[in-house]
């Protein structure tokens, strides 16, 4: 019995020493490159999701609330590439910190940073991106308080779309949805998201409309979305749909007695074409004259408008076609100004580089684009999501 005990003890000692040797060898091997600089985004954990070329299907991607596809569907995302400059820029941003949400800050980029994480999650199924999106959506709640509706309009839509793509957990969705409902009617500096959309016929109103449309679509509120469509169609020029905006200086209107958000097809003034121009944003560069006073406000006005159009399009409204393709004519009018007078009328260097990608997608046009596109205030990543 004693001899066997000694043999057993020696055996344990030998096994322990052998284990230490293995730990030393494998530990050294795994740590040998620990100081090497990264050469790109961290590799996707394919063990969690399967092959990157075969991401999980829709029911697996949205781990909580099912996606409505209010901006893009999961099936469409699965067909998008995981290579190229647009993907590389999207993935690189998704792997960075998004910062802290603050919807009272109209210039903060956290919203589109969070959206990058949602898109990469929807394409790959890697859970850490979904976790970060959920955390940021929860942290965004009530951060709009103390700000203005321009900030809320610019910031909110991207969070809503991100939440739709990842599927919030049930308790999160209850809190998030209640907050979204409240954002429609809460007063910020004397205005609400609804009143701004229905009152201001410029970038303030279009940005508010973009986020209002996203909220309505996320909540499945067909009545609210129908009102968004009614107001948006009126802004595009159908005054029989809606015409109760409060206009600024009217010199850029083709008919000052019947002002609209985008001048009608064929509109002329003093021998100059003003077809497609946005009068209430053009006035920011000065009263009517040619060459016009340069201003980037028309592009910002279009930013909120194309977000409204796409969300309404997804909901079954032919918004891209309304008023003789008003949004296509608007882009053409600004591109025409850039050809005739100054390249500053085009989107190079501006925050609205996501717009031409969407316009080219929906109208099959070939307006110049930037790749990768600079991030917008209300939307981004359309060089990947809406590339033809």
SEMI-65326 format. One record per residue (C-alpha): x, y, z; residue number from 1; residue in three letters. Coordinates in nm, 3 decimals. Each point is the difference from the previous one (the first is absolute). Layout:
# SEMI-65326
+---------+---------+---------+-----+------+
|      c1 |      c2 |      c3 | seq | type |
+---------+---------+---------+-----+------+
|       X |       Y |       Z | NUM |  ALA |
...
+---------+---------+---------+-----+------+
END
This chain:
# SEMI-65326
+---------+---------+---------+-----+------+
|      c1 |      c2 |      c3 | seq | type |
+---------+---------+---------+-----+------+
|   0.000 |   0.000 |   0.000 |   1 |  UNK |
|   0.283 |   0.242 |   0.092 |   2 |  UNK |
|   0.197 |  -0.084 |  -0.314 |   3 |  UNK |
|  -0.300 |   0.057 |  -0.221 |   4 |  UNK |
|  -0.055 |   0.336 |   0.166 |   5 |  UNK |
|   0.356 |   0.111 |  -0.082 |   6 |  UNK |
|  -0.039 |  -0.115 |  -0.362 |   7 |  UNK |
|  -0.326 |   0.195 |  -0.026 |   8 |  UNK |
|   0.161 |   0.317 |   0.141 |   9 |  UNK |
|   0.295 |  -0.026 |  -0.243 |  10 |  UNK |
|  -0.246 |  -0.044 |  -0.287 |  11 |  UNK |
|  -0.189 |   0.312 |   0.101 |  12 |  UNK |
|   0.325 |   0.201 |   0.019 |  13 |  UNK |
|   0.104 |  -0.114 |  -0.349 |  14 |  UNK |
|  -0.343 |   0.086 |  -0.142 |  15 |  UNK |
|   0.013 |   0.346 |   0.159 |  16 |  UNK |
|   0.347 |   0.070 |  -0.138 |  17 |  UNK |
|  -0.110 |  -0.116 |  -0.346 |  18 |  UNK |
|  -0.301 |   0.230 |   0.021 |  19 |  UNK |
|   0.221 |   0.295 |   0.092 |  20 |  UNK |
|   0.221 |  -0.066 |  -0.300 |  21 |  UNK |
|  -0.305 |  -0.003 |  -0.230 |  22 |  UNK |
|  -0.131 |   0.323 |   0.150 |  23 |  UNK |
|   0.340 |   0.162 |  -0.046 |  24 |  UNK |
|   0.033 |  -0.115 |  -0.362 |  25 |  UNK |
|  -0.353 |   0.089 |  -0.112 |  26 |  UNK |
|  -0.006 |   0.318 |   0.206 |  27 |  UNK |
|   0.321 |   0.119 |  -0.166 |  28 |  UNK |
|  -0.138 |  -0.081 |  -0.341 |  29 |  UNK |
|  -0.324 |   0.189 |   0.059 |  30 |  UNK |
|   0.173 |   0.306 |   0.147 |  31 |  UNK |
|   0.285 |   0.022 |  -0.246 |  32 |  UNK |
|  -0.175 |   0.261 |  -0.224 |  33 |  UNK |
|  -0.188 |   0.188 |   0.270 |  34 |  UNK |
|   0.184 |   0.325 |  -0.072 |  35 |  UNK |
|  -0.050 |  -0.015 |  -0.378 |  36 |  UNK |
|  -0.218 |   0.288 |  -0.128 |  37 |  UNK |
|  -0.338 |  -0.096 |  -0.144 |  38 |  UNK |
|  -0.015 |  -0.011 |  -0.378 |  39 |  UNK |
|  -0.374 |   0.062 |  -0.031 |  40 |  UNK |
|  -0.335 |  -0.058 |   0.169 |  41 |  UNK |
|  -0.003 |  -0.293 |   0.244 |  42 |  UNK |
|  -0.107 |  -0.325 |  -0.165 |  43 |  UNK |
|  -0.365 |  -0.095 |   0.014 |  44 |  UNK |
|  -0.074 |  -0.276 |   0.248 |  45 |  UNK |
|  -0.141 |  -0.238 |  -0.259 |  46 |  UNK |
|  -0.039 |  -0.274 |   0.261 |  47 |  UNK |
|  -0.292 |   0.199 |   0.136 |  48 |  UNK |
|  -0.177 |   0.053 |  -0.329 |  49 |  UNK |
|   0.127 |  -0.251 |  -0.256 |  50 |  UNK |
|   0.173 |   0.100 |  -0.322 |  51 |  UNK |
|  -0.002 |   0.374 |  -0.067 |  52 |  UNK |
|  -0.128 |  -0.068 |  -0.352 |  53 |  UNK |
|  -0.300 |  -0.178 |   0.150 |  54 |  UNK |
|  -0.123 |   0.217 |   0.290 |  55 |  UNK |
|  -0.292 |  -0.113 |   0.212 |  56 |  UNK |
|  -0.349 |   0.045 |  -0.132 |  57 |  UNK |
|  -0.237 |   0.272 |   0.115 |  58 |  UNK |
|  -0.155 |  -0.183 |   0.290 |  59 |  UNK |
|   0.344 |  -0.055 |   0.152 |  60 |  UNK |
|   0.138 |   0.347 |  -0.063 |  61 |  UNK |
|  -0.268 |   0.190 |   0.188 |  62 |  UNK |
|   0.047 |  -0.151 |   0.342 |  63 |  UNK |
|  -0.293 |   0.188 |   0.150 |  64 |  UNK |
|  -0.262 |   0.212 |  -0.173 |  65 |  UNK |
|  -0.042 |  -0.110 |  -0.365 |  66 |  UNK |
|   0.130 |   0.252 |  -0.252 |  67 |  UNK |
|  -0.250 |   0.192 |  -0.213 |  68 |  UNK |
|   0.255 |   0.089 |  -0.268 |  69 |  UNK |
|  -0.089 |   0.366 |   0.023 |  70 |  UNK |
|   0.322 |   0.105 |  -0.180 |  71 |  UNK |
|   0.140 |  -0.322 |  -0.141 |  72 |  UNK |
|  -0.092 |  -0.364 |   0.053 |  73 |  UNK |
|   0.226 |  -0.267 |   0.145 |  74 |  UNK |
|  -0.036 |  -0.199 |  -0.322 |  75 |  UNK |
|   0.135 |   0.294 |  -0.197 |  76 |  UNK |
|   0.288 |   0.044 |   0.244 |  77 |  UNK |
|   0.095 |  -0.368 |  -0.033 |  78 |  UNK |
|   0.055 |   0.057 |  -0.372 |  79 |  UNK |
|   0.239 |   0.294 |   0.051 |  80 |  UNK |
|   0.377 |  -0.047 |  -0.036 |  81 |  UNK |
|   0.250 |  -0.034 |   0.283 |  82 |  UNK |
|   0.283 |   0.151 |  -0.201 |  83 |  UNK |
|   0.068 |   0.328 |  -0.172 |  84 |  UNK |
|   0.051 |   0.357 |   0.118 |  85 |  UNK |
|  -0.355 |   0.056 |   0.123 |  86 |  UNK |
|   0.003 |  -0.318 |   0.212 |  87 |  UNK |
|   0.348 |   0.072 |   0.131 |  88 |  UNK |
|  -0.103 |   0.348 |   0.117 |  89 |  UNK |
|  -0.320 |  -0.136 |   0.155 |  90 |  UNK |
|   0.177 |  -0.282 |   0.179 |  91 |  UNK |
|   0.283 |   0.223 |   0.122 |  92 |  UNK |
|  -0.249 |   0.241 |   0.156 |  93 |  UNK |
|  -0.201 |  -0.284 |   0.153 |  94 |  UNK |
|   0.314 |  -0.116 |   0.179 |  95 |  UNK |
|   0.054 |   0.340 |   0.160 |  96 |  UNK |
|  -0.176 |   0.140 |   0.302 |  97 |  UNK |
|  -0.320 |   0.185 |  -0.083 |  98 |  UNK |
|   0.040 |   0.235 |   0.294 |  99 |  UNK |
|  -0.292 |   0.107 |   0.216 | 100 |  UNK |
|  -0.342 |   0.088 |  -0.150 | 101 |  UNK |
|  -0.113 |   0.361 |   0.030 | 102 |  UNK |
|  -0.303 |   0.082 |  -0.212 | 103 |  UNK |
|   0.003 |   0.360 |   0.118 | 104 |  UNK |
|   0.324 |   0.051 |  -0.196 | 105 |  UNK |
|  -0.093 |   0.054 |  -0.364 | 106 |  UNK |
|   0.356 |  -0.064 |  -0.118 | 107 |  UNK |
|   0.070 |  -0.325 |   0.185 | 108 |  UNK |
|   0.085 |  -0.302 |  -0.216 | 109 |  UNK |
|  -0.079 |  -0.274 |   0.252 | 110 |  UNK |
|  -0.324 |  -0.075 |  -0.184 | 111 |  UNK |
|   0.161 |  -0.107 |  -0.328 | 112 |  UNK |
|   0.286 |  -0.169 |   0.188 | 113 |  UNK |
|  -0.259 |  -0.217 |   0.176 | 114 |  UNK |
|  -0.165 |  -0.068 |  -0.334 | 115 |  UNK |
|   0.331 |  -0.135 |  -0.133 | 116 |  UNK |
|   0.004 |  -0.258 |   0.278 | 117 |  UNK |
|  -0.358 |  -0.100 |  -0.076 | 118 |  UNK |
|   0.075 |  -0.050 |  -0.369 | 119 |  UNK |
|   0.312 |  -0.206 |   0.067 | 120 |  UNK |
|  -0.193 |  -0.212 |   0.250 | 121 |  UNK |
|  -0.278 |  -0.055 |  -0.252 | 122 |  UNK |
|   0.256 |  -0.114 |  -0.259 | 123 |  UNK |
|   0.213 |  -0.219 |   0.227 | 124 |  UNK |
|  -0.205 |  -0.093 |   0.305 | 125 |  UNK |
|   0.289 |   0.080 |   0.236 | 126 |  UNK |
|  -0.169 |   0.062 |   0.336 | 127 |  UNK |
|   0.230 |   0.269 |   0.137 | 128 |  UNK |
|  -0.127 |   0.246 |  -0.261 | 129 |  UNK |
|  -0.360 |  -0.068 |   0.099 | 130 |  UNK |
|   0.085 |   0.044 |   0.366 | 131 |  UNK |
|   0.156 |   0.341 |  -0.068 | 132 |  UNK |
|  -0.300 |   0.111 |  -0.206 | 133 |  UNK |
|  -0.243 |  -0.103 |   0.274 | 134 |  UNK |
|   0.205 |   0.180 |   0.264 | 135 |  UNK |
|   0.017 |   0.320 |  -0.204 | 136 |  UNK |
|  -0.371 |  -0.003 |  -0.081 | 137 |  UNK |
|  -0.080 |  -0.026 |   0.369 | 138 |  UNK |
|   0.246 |   0.275 |   0.089 | 139 |  UNK |
|  -0.149 |   0.229 |  -0.264 | 140 |  UNK |
|  -0.335 |   0.017 |   0.181 | 141 |  UNK |
|  -0.076 |   0.351 |   0.132 | 142 |  UNK |
|   0.333 |   0.146 |  -0.117 | 143 |  UNK |
|  -0.196 |   0.226 |  -0.235 | 144 |  UNK |
|  -0.136 |   0.196 |   0.297 | 145 |  UNK |
|   0.137 |   0.353 |   0.012 | 146 |  UNK |
|   0.068 |   0.005 |  -0.373 | 147 |  UNK |
|  -0.196 |   0.106 |  -0.308 | 148 |  UNK |
|  -0.203 |  -0.189 |  -0.256 | 149 |  UNK |
|   0.267 |   0.050 |  -0.266 | 150 |  UNK |
|   0.238 |  -0.207 |   0.212 | 151 |  UNK |
|  -0.264 |  -0.264 |   0.068 | 152 |  UNK |
|  -0.093 |  -0.015 |  -0.368 | 153 |  UNK |
|   0.362 |  -0.043 |  -0.107 | 154 |  UNK |
|   0.089 |  -0.257 |   0.263 | 155 |  UNK |
|  -0.299 |  -0.224 |   0.067 | 156 |  UNK |
|  -0.064 |  -0.186 |  -0.327 | 157 |  UNK |
|   0.332 |  -0.186 |  -0.001 | 158 |  UNK |
|  -0.059 |  -0.138 |   0.351 | 159 |  UNK |
|  -0.346 |  -0.117 |  -0.101 | 160 |  UNK |
|   0.130 |  -0.178 |  -0.309 | 161 |  UNK |
|   0.287 |  -0.152 |   0.199 | 162 |  UNK |
|  -0.242 |  -0.133 |   0.260 | 163 |  UNK |
|  -0.216 |  -0.145 |  -0.276 | 164 |  UNK |
|   0.296 |  -0.183 |  -0.151 | 165 |  UNK |
|   0.126 |  -0.168 |   0.318 | 166 |  UNK |
|  -0.328 |  -0.076 |   0.176 | 167 |  UNK |
|  -0.016 |   0.138 |   0.353 | 168 |  UNK |
|  -0.083 |  -0.232 |   0.286 | 169 |  UNK |
|  -0.367 |   0.016 |   0.111 | 170 |  UNK |
|   0.054 |   0.215 |   0.310 | 171 |  UNK |
|   0.230 |   0.232 |  -0.196 | 172 |  UNK |
|  -0.251 |   0.031 |  -0.282 | 173 |  UNK |
|  -0.277 |   0.098 |   0.243 | 174 |  UNK |
|   0.211 |   0.285 |   0.138 | 175 |  UNK |
|   0.136 |   0.101 |  -0.340 | 176 |  UNK |
|  -0.343 |   0.001 |  -0.165 | 177 |  UNK |
|  -0.155 |   0.204 |   0.281 | 178 |  UNK |
|   0.278 |   0.255 |  -0.037 | 179 |  UNK |
|  -0.041 |   0.013 |  -0.379 | 180 |  UNK |
|  -0.370 |   0.066 |   0.040 | 181 |  UNK |
|   0.082 |   0.284 |   0.239 | 182 |  UNK |
|   0.254 |   0.159 |  -0.236 | 183 |  UNK |
|  -0.278 |   0.077 |  -0.246 | 184 |  UNK |
|  -0.178 |   0.239 |   0.235 | 185 |  UNK |
|   0.246 |   0.115 |   0.267 | 186 |  UNK |
|   0.082 |   0.371 |  -0.012 | 187 |  UNK |
|   0.359 |   0.101 |  -0.069 | 188 |  UNK |
|   0.069 |   0.374 |  -0.009 | 189 |  UNK |
|  -0.365 |   0.067 |  -0.082 | 190 |  UNK |
|  -0.038 |  -0.261 |  -0.275 | 191 |  UNK |
|  -0.078 |  -0.368 |  -0.038 | 192 |  UNK |
|   0.124 |  -0.244 |  -0.263 | 193 |  UNK |
|  -0.348 |  -0.002 |  -0.154 | 194 |  UNK |
|  -0.044 |   0.377 |   0.000 | 195 |  UNK |
|   0.346 |   0.055 |  -0.149 | 196 |  UNK |
|  -0.076 |  -0.241 |  -0.282 | 197 |  UNK |
|  -0.332 |   0.168 |  -0.073 | 198 |  UNK |
|   0.115 |   0.357 |   0.052 | 199 |  UNK |
|   0.357 |   0.044 |  -0.130 | 200 |  UNK |
|   0.038 |  -0.055 |  -0.378 | 201 |  UNK |
|   0.379 |  -0.014 |   0.006 | 202 |  UNK |
|   0.273 |  -0.219 |   0.152 | 203 |  UNK |
|  -0.161 |   0.024 |   0.344 | 204 |  UNK |
|  -0.324 |  -0.147 |  -0.130 | 205 |  UNK |
|   0.151 |  -0.266 |  -0.224 | 206 |  UNK |
|   0.233 |  -0.126 |   0.275 | 207 |  UNK |
|  -0.293 |  -0.015 |   0.241 | 208 |  UNK |
|  -0.199 |  -0.184 |  -0.265 | 209 |  UNK |
|   0.275 |  -0.256 |  -0.053 | 210 |  UNK |
|   0.009 |  -0.092 |   0.366 | 211 |  UNK |
|  -0.378 |   0.021 |   0.032 | 212 |  UNK |
|  -0.034 |  -0.248 |  -0.287 | 213 |  UNK |
|   0.251 |  -0.236 |   0.161 | 214 |  UNK |
|  -0.185 |   0.011 |   0.333 | 215 |  UNK |
|  -0.338 |  -0.061 |  -0.164 | 216 |  UNK |
|   0.136 |  -0.293 |  -0.203 | 217 |  UNK |
|   0.171 |  -0.155 |   0.303 | 218 |  UNK |
|  -0.316 |   0.026 |   0.209 | 219 |  UNK |
|  -0.210 |  -0.139 |  -0.283 | 220 |  UNK |
|  -0.218 |   0.310 |   0.026 | 221 |  UNK |
|  -0.168 |   0.019 |  -0.340 | 222 |  UNK |
|  -0.200 |   0.310 |   0.095 | 223 |  UNK |
|   0.313 |   0.193 |   0.096 | 224 |  UNK |
|   0.180 |  -0.117 |  -0.312 | 225 |  UNK |
|  -0.292 |   0.102 |  -0.220 | 226 |  UNK |
|   0.022 |   0.349 |   0.150 | 227 |  UNK |
|   0.373 |   0.008 |  -0.075 | 228 |  UNK |
|  -0.079 |  -0.094 |  -0.360 | 229 |  UNK |
|  -0.269 |   0.268 |  -0.026 | 230 |  UNK |
|   0.230 |   0.275 |   0.127 | 231 |  UNK |
|   0.297 |  -0.119 |  -0.206 | 232 |  UNK |
|  -0.202 |  -0.012 |  -0.321 | 233 |  UNK |
|  -0.115 |   0.354 |   0.071 | 234 |  UNK |
|   0.358 |   0.113 |   0.054 | 235 |  UNK |
|   0.101 |  -0.154 |  -0.332 | 236 |  UNK |
|  -0.257 |   0.223 |  -0.170 | 237 |  UNK |
|  -0.345 |  -0.156 |   0.027 | 238 |  UNK |
|  -0.175 |   0.280 |   0.185 | 239 |  UNK |
|  -0.329 |  -0.192 |  -0.009 | 240 |  UNK |
|   0.168 |  -0.255 |   0.230 | 241 |  UNK |
|   0.138 |   0.252 |   0.250 | 242 |  UNK |
|   0.083 |   0.372 |  -0.011 | 243 |  UNK |
|   0.010 |   0.136 |   0.355 | 244 |  UNK |
|   0.372 |   0.073 |   0.022 | 245 |  UNK |
|   0.136 |   0.332 |   0.122 | 246 |  UNK |
|   0.217 |   0.135 |  -0.276 | 247 |  UNK |
|   0.296 |   0.231 |   0.012 | 248 |  UNK |
|   0.097 |   0.247 |  -0.272 | 249 |  UNK |
|  -0.171 |  -0.109 |  -0.325 | 250 |  UNK |
|   0.222 |   0.128 |  -0.282 | 251 |  UNK |
|   0.117 |  -0.349 |  -0.098 | 252 |  UNK |
|  -0.356 |  -0.129 |  -0.035 | 253 |  UNK |
|  -0.126 |  -0.050 |  -0.355 | 254 |  UNK |
|  -0.340 |   0.124 |   0.121 | 255 |  UNK |
|   0.021 |   0.203 |   0.320 | 256 |  UNK |
|  -0.377 |  -0.027 |   0.045 | 257 |  UNK |
|   0.026 |  -0.380 |   0.008 | 258 |  UNK |
|   0.334 |  -0.081 |   0.167 | 259 |  UNK |
|   0.141 |  -0.353 |  -0.003 | 260 |  UNK |
|   0.302 |  -0.187 |   0.137 | 261 |  UNK |
|   0.136 |  -0.093 |  -0.345 | 262 |  UNK |
|  -0.075 |   0.212 |  -0.305 | 263 |  UNK |
|  -0.214 |  -0.175 |  -0.265 | 264 |  UNK |
|   0.120 |  -0.150 |  -0.325 | 265 |  UNK |
|   0.081 |   0.262 |  -0.262 | 266 |  UNK |
|  -0.005 |   0.294 |   0.245 | 267 |  UNK |
|   0.173 |   0.313 |  -0.134 | 268 |  UNK |
|   0.069 |   0.343 |   0.144 | 269 |  UNK |
|   0.148 |   0.297 |  -0.189 | 270 |  UNK |
|   0.120 |  -0.237 |  -0.267 | 271 |  UNK |
|   0.172 |  -0.239 |   0.242 | 272 |  UNK |
|  -0.106 |  -0.354 |   0.077 | 273 |  UNK |
|  -0.090 |  -0.048 |   0.365 | 274 |  UNK |
|  -0.151 |  -0.343 |  -0.060 | 275 |  UNK |
|   0.081 |  -0.223 |   0.300 | 276 |  UNK |
|   0.154 |   0.266 |   0.224 | 277 |  UNK |
|  -0.098 |   0.007 |   0.370 | 278 |  UNK |
|  -0.122 |   0.359 |   0.050 | 279 |  UNK |
|  -0.005 |   0.012 |   0.379 | 280 |  UNK |
|   0.357 |  -0.127 |   0.017 | 281 |  UNK |
|   0.128 |   0.195 |  -0.302 | 282 |  UNK |
|  -0.100 |   0.326 |   0.176 | 283 |  UNK |
|   0.267 |  -0.077 |   0.263 | 284 |  UNK |
|   0.253 |   0.104 |  -0.264 | 285 |  UNK |
|  -0.187 |   0.323 |  -0.072 | 286 |  UNK |
|  -0.297 |   0.118 |  -0.203 | 287 |  UNK |
|  -0.053 |  -0.113 |  -0.358 | 288 |  UNK |
|   0.288 |   0.079 |  -0.235 | 289 |  UNK |
|   0.228 |  -0.178 |  -0.244 | 290 |  UNK |
|   0.257 |  -0.119 |   0.074 | 291 |  UNK |
|  -0.167 |  -0.092 |   0.331 | 292 |  UNK |
|   0.162 |   0.070 |   0.335 | 293 |  UNK |
|   0.171 |  -0.324 |   0.096 | 294 |  UNK |
|  -0.156 |  -0.198 |   0.286 | 295 |  UNK |
|   0.006 |  -0.364 |   0.104 | 296 |  UNK |
|  -0.348 |   0.014 |   0.152 | 297 |  UNK |
|  -0.171 |  -0.151 |  -0.307 | 298 |  UNK |
|   0.206 |  -0.316 |   0.043 | 299 |  UNK |
|  -0.088 |  -0.021 |   0.368 | 300 |  UNK |
|  -0.364 |   0.051 |  -0.086 | 301 |  UNK |
|   0.028 |  -0.288 |  -0.245 | 302 |  UNK |
|   0.165 |  -0.220 |   0.263 | 303 |  UNK |
|  -0.312 |  -0.016 |   0.213 | 304 |  UNK |
|  -0.218 |  -0.021 |  -0.311 | 305 |  UNK |
|   0.168 |  -0.309 |  -0.146 | 306 |  UNK |
|  -0.023 |  -0.175 |   0.338 | 307 |  UNK |
|  -0.374 |   0.068 |   0.000 | 308 |  UNK |
|  -0.030 |  -0.121 |  -0.358 | 309 |  UNK |
|   0.184 |  -0.327 |   0.064 | 310 |  UNK |
|  -0.192 |  -0.088 |   0.316 | 311 |  UNK |
|  -0.331 |   0.082 |  -0.171 | 312 |  UNK |
|   0.109 |  -0.200 |  -0.305 | 313 |  UNK |
|   0.066 |  -0.299 |   0.224 | 314 |  UNK |
|  -0.346 |   0.042 |   0.149 | 315 |  UNK |
|  -0.166 |  -0.011 |  -0.341 | 316 |  UNK |
|  -0.023 |   0.368 |  -0.094 | 317 |  UNK |
|   0.137 |   0.103 |  -0.345 | 318 |  UNK |
|   0.176 |   0.294 |   0.160 | 319 |  UNK |
|   0.298 |   0.003 |  -0.235 | 320 |  UNK |
|  -0.239 |   0.056 |  -0.292 | 321 |  UNK |
|  -0.210 |   0.278 |   0.151 | 322 |  UNK |
|  -0.014 |   0.337 |  -0.175 | 323 |  UNK |
|   0.175 |  -0.110 |  -0.316 | 324 |  UNK |
|   0.290 |  -0.160 |   0.189 | 325 |  UNK |
|   0.056 |   0.313 |   0.205 | 326 |  UNK |
|   0.305 |  -0.136 |   0.184 | 327 |  UNK |
|   0.176 |  -0.094 |  -0.323 | 328 |  UNK |
|  -0.073 |   0.346 |  -0.138 | 329 |  UNK |
|   0.134 |   0.157 |   0.318 | 330 |  UNK |
|   0.332 |  -0.181 |  -0.030 | 331 |  UNK |
|   0.018 |   0.086 |  -0.370 | 332 |  UNK |
|  -0.058 |   0.368 |   0.077 | 333 |  UNK |
|   0.288 |   0.012 |   0.248 | 334 |  UNK |
|   0.228 |  -0.197 |  -0.229 | 335 |  UNK |
|  -0.087 |   0.245 |  -0.278 | 336 |  UNK |
|   0.103 |   0.291 |   0.222 | 337 |  UNK |
|   0.331 |  -0.174 |   0.069 | 338 |  UNK |
|   0.066 |  -0.039 |  -0.373 | 339 |  UNK |
|  -0.091 |   0.358 |  -0.085 | 340 |  UNK |
|   0.134 |   0.200 |   0.292 | 341 |  UNK |
|   0.198 |  -0.175 |   0.272 | 342 |  UNK |
|   0.089 |  -0.351 |   0.112 | 343 |  UNK |
|  -0.100 |   0.111 |   0.351 | 344 |  UNK |
|  -0.361 |  -0.071 |  -0.102 | 345 |  UNK |
|   0.085 |  -0.372 |  -0.020 | 346 |  UNK |
|   0.040 |  -0.224 |   0.305 | 347 |  UNK |
|   0.378 |  -0.033 |   0.000 | 348 |  UNK |
|   0.119 |   0.076 |   0.352 | 349 |  UNK |
|  -0.353 |   0.014 |   0.142 | 350 |  UNK |
|  -0.189 |  -0.225 |   0.241 | 351 |  UNK |
|  -0.262 |  -0.104 |  -0.256 | 352 |  UNK |
|   0.209 |  -0.232 |  -0.215 | 353 |  UNK |
|  -0.242 |  -0.282 |   0.083 | 354 |  UNK |
|  -0.272 |   0.165 |  -0.213 | 355 |  UNK |
|   0.129 |  -0.067 |  -0.355 | 356 |  UNK |
|   0.034 |  -0.372 |   0.077 | 357 |  UNK |
|  -0.368 |  -0.018 |   0.091 | 358 |  UNK |
|  -0.111 |   0.214 |  -0.294 | 359 |  UNK |
|   0.203 |  -0.209 |  -0.243 | 360 |  UNK |
|  -0.149 |  -0.316 |   0.149 | 361 |  UNK |
|  -0.363 |   0.111 |  -0.020 | 362 |  UNK |
|   0.013 |   0.186 |  -0.333 | 363 |  UNK |
|   0.276 |  -0.200 |  -0.172 | 364 |  UNK |
|   0.188 |   0.326 |  -0.058 | 365 |  UNK |
|   0.377 |   0.038 |  -0.003 | 366 |  UNK |
|   0.075 |   0.309 |   0.203 | 367 |  UNK |
|   0.358 |   0.017 |   0.131 | 368 |  UNK |
|   0.054 |  -0.170 |   0.334 | 369 |  UNK |
|   0.270 |  -0.012 |   0.264 | 370 |  UNK |
|   0.145 |  -0.333 |   0.107 | 371 |  UNK |
|   0.013 |  -0.042 |   0.288 | 372 |  UNK |
|  -0.267 |   0.260 |   0.060 | 373 |  UNK |
|   0.036 |   0.249 |   0.281 | 374 |  UNK |
|  -0.241 |  -0.061 |   0.287 | 375 |  UNK |
|  -0.318 |   0.202 |   0.009 | 376 |  UNK |
|  -0.176 |   0.155 |   0.298 | 377 |  UNK |
|  -0.319 |  -0.208 |  -0.026 | 378 |  UNK |
|   0.119 |  -0.293 |  -0.213 | 379 |  UNK |
|   0.313 |  -0.172 |  -0.131 | 380 |  UNK |
|   0.140 |  -0.319 |  -0.153 | 381 |  UNK |
|  -0.217 |   0.015 |  -0.314 | 382 |  UNK |
|   0.314 |  -0.058 |  -0.209 | 383 |  UNK |
|  -0.034 |  -0.356 |   0.135 | 384 |  UNK |
|  -0.375 |  -0.040 |   0.061 | 385 |  UNK |
|  -0.125 |   0.176 |  -0.314 | 386 |  UNK |
|   0.276 |  -0.060 |  -0.250 | 387 |  UNK |
|  -0.122 |  -0.111 |  -0.341 | 388 |  UNK |
+---------+---------+---------+-----+------+
END
